[in-house]
Amino acid sequence: MSDIINFGTLQLRFLHTKDDTGGSVDIFEMTLQPNARMPIPHYHDRWDETIYGLSGVSTWTIDGKQSDLAPGESVFIKRGIVHGFTNRSTGPATCLCILSPGVLGPQYFTEMATLLSSGAPDPVQMKATMLRFGLIPAPPA
């Protein structure tokens, strides 16, 4: 399972999915290029998320509070908490993402990558895709 999903300035490589873990976890490596950011801050109510820094430094905003994630550090995002990320550094940042239980899988990211590759993605389609997979876009601040 080494296919890379390119998501603009993000690259994801799934290591385990809900399908091969019986729904226990989804685990993927995510690389954020400089200036990469989460397209739409969101929350989810069906899984928790743990992020472990592997290389570089990314900035995570969790429940309105920003924290830098360096190699060897981790953040926990409880279900229902709005979050987003960015890479403000001049080099790539890589982290390991663990979703528990595993309910998302790579299909969401594949569909969003297709929408984003169209140049000017339709926000209505993006929101519909997010909601179909259990990601709830955060209301504008």
C-alpha positions as CSV (number, residue, x, y, z in Angstrom):
1,M,0.0,0.0,0.0
2,S,2.5,2.6,-1.1
3,D,0.5,4.7,-3.5
4,I,1.0,8.4,-3.0
5,I,-2.0,10.6,-3.0
6,N,-1.1,14.1,-4.2
7,F,-3.4,16.7,-2.7
8,G,-1.9,20.0,-4.0
9,T,1.0,20.8,-1.6
10,L,0.2,17.7,0.5
11,Q,1.2,14.1,-0.2
12,L,-0.3,11.2,1.7
13,R,0.9,7.6,1.8
14,F,-1.4,5.1,3.6
15,L,0.3,2.5,5.7
16,H,-2.9,0.8,7.0
17,T,-6.5,1.4,6.3
18,K,-9.9,0.6,7.9
19,D,-10.1,-2.2,5.3
20,D,-7.0,-4.1,6.4
21,T,-7.4,-3.4,10.2
22,G,-11.0,-4.4,10.5
23,G,-12.0,-0.8,11.1
24,S,-9.5,-0.3,14.0
25,V,-7.3,2.4,12.5
26,D,-6.3,4.4,9.5
27,I,-2.6,5.2,9.5
28,F,-0.9,7.4,6.9
29,E,2.2,9.5,6.4
30,M,1.6,13.1,5.4
31,T,4.2,15.4,3.9
32,L,3.4,19.1,3.8
33,Q,5.4,21.2,1.4
34,P,6.3,24.8,2.4
35,N,3.1,27.0,2.6
36,A,0.9,23.9,2.6
37,R,-2.3,24.2,4.7
38,M,-5.4,22.3,5.4
39,P,-7.8,23.4,2.7
40,I,-10.8,23.7,5.1
41,P,-10.5,23.6,8.9
42,H,-13.0,21.0,10.1
43,Y,-13.9,18.5,12.8
44,H,-15.2,14.9,12.8
45,D,-17.4,13.2,15.3
46,R,-16.7,9.6,14.5
47,W,-12.9,9.3,15.1
48,D,-10.0,10.8,17.1
49,E,-6.8,11.8,15.5
50,T,-3.2,11.5,16.8
51,I,-0.4,13.3,14.8
52,Y,3.2,12.4,15.4
53,G,6.0,14.6,13.9
54,L,8.6,12.8,11.8
55,S,10.6,15.7,10.2
56,G,10.4,19.4,9.7
57,V,7.9,21.6,11.7
58,S,4.2,22.0,11.0
59,T,1.8,24.3,12.9
60,W,-1.5,22.8,14.1
61,T,-4.4,24.9,15.2
62,I,-6.6,22.8,17.5
63,D,-9.6,24.3,19.2
64,G,-8.3,27.8,18.4
65,K,-4.8,27.2,19.9
66,Q,-1.7,27.0,17.7
67,S,1.2,24.7,18.5
68,D,4.2,23.7,16.5
69,L,4.8,20.0,15.9
70,A,8.5,19.0,15.6
71,P,10.0,15.5,15.1
72,G,9.2,13.3,18.1
73,E,6.3,15.4,19.3
74,S,2.6,14.6,19.0
75,V,-0.8,16.2,19.2
76,F,-4.1,14.6,20.0
77,I,-7.3,15.8,18.3
78,K,-10.4,14.6,20.1
79,R,-13.5,14.1,17.9
80,G,-15.6,17.2,17.7
81,I,-12.7,19.6,18.0
82,V,-12.0,22.0,15.1
83,H,-8.5,21.7,13.7
84,G,-6.3,22.7,10.8
85,F,-2.6,22.9,10.0
86,T,0.0,24.8,8.0
87,N,3.6,24.5,7.1
88,R,5.1,28.0,7.5
89,S,8.7,26.7,7.2
90,T,10.9,26.7,4.1
91,G,11.2,22.9,4.0
92,P,8.8,20.0,3.9
93,A,7.3,18.7,7.2
94,T,6.3,15.0,7.5
95,C,4.0,13.5,10.1
96,L,2.3,10.2,10.9
97,C,-1.5,10.5,11.2
98,I,-3.4,7.9,13.2
99,L,-7.2,7.9,13.0
100,S,-9.1,5.8,15.5
101,P,-11.3,4.0,14.8
102,G,-10.5,3.7,11.2
103,V,-13.5,4.9,9.2
104,L,-12.0,7.3,6.6
105,G,-9.6,5.4,4.4
106,P,-7.8,6.8,1.3
107,Q,-11.0,7.3,-0.8
108,Y,-11.8,10.6,0.7
109,F,-8.4,12.0,-0.1
110,T,-8.5,10.6,-3.6
111,E,-11.8,12.3,-4.3
112,M,-10.7,15.6,-2.8
113,A,-7.4,15.5,-4.8
114,T,-9.5,15.1,-8.0
115,L,-11.7,18.1,-7.0
116,L,-8.6,20.2,-6.2
117,S,-6.9,19.3,-9.4
118,S,-9.6,21.0,-11.4
119,G,-7.9,24.4,-10.8
120,A,-10.9,26.2,-9.3
121,P,-12.6,23.6,-7.1
122,D,-16.3,24.0,-6.5
123,P,-16.8,24.8,-2.7
124,V,-20.2,23.2,-2.8
125,Q,-18.8,19.9,-4.1
126,M,-15.9,20.1,-1.6
127,K,-18.3,20.5,1.3
128,A,-20.6,17.7,0.0
129,T,-17.6,15.4,-0.3
130,M,-16.4,16.3,3.2
131,L,-19.8,15.7,4.8
132,R,-20.2,12.4,2.9
133,F,-17.0,11.1,4.6
134,G,-17.8,12.5,8.1
135,L,-15.7,15.7,8.0
136,I,-17.7,18.8,9.1
137,P,-16.3,22.1,7.8
138,A,-15.8,24.7,10.5
139,P,-18.0,27.8,10.3
140,P,-15.9,30.9,9.3
141,A,-14.2,32.6,12.2
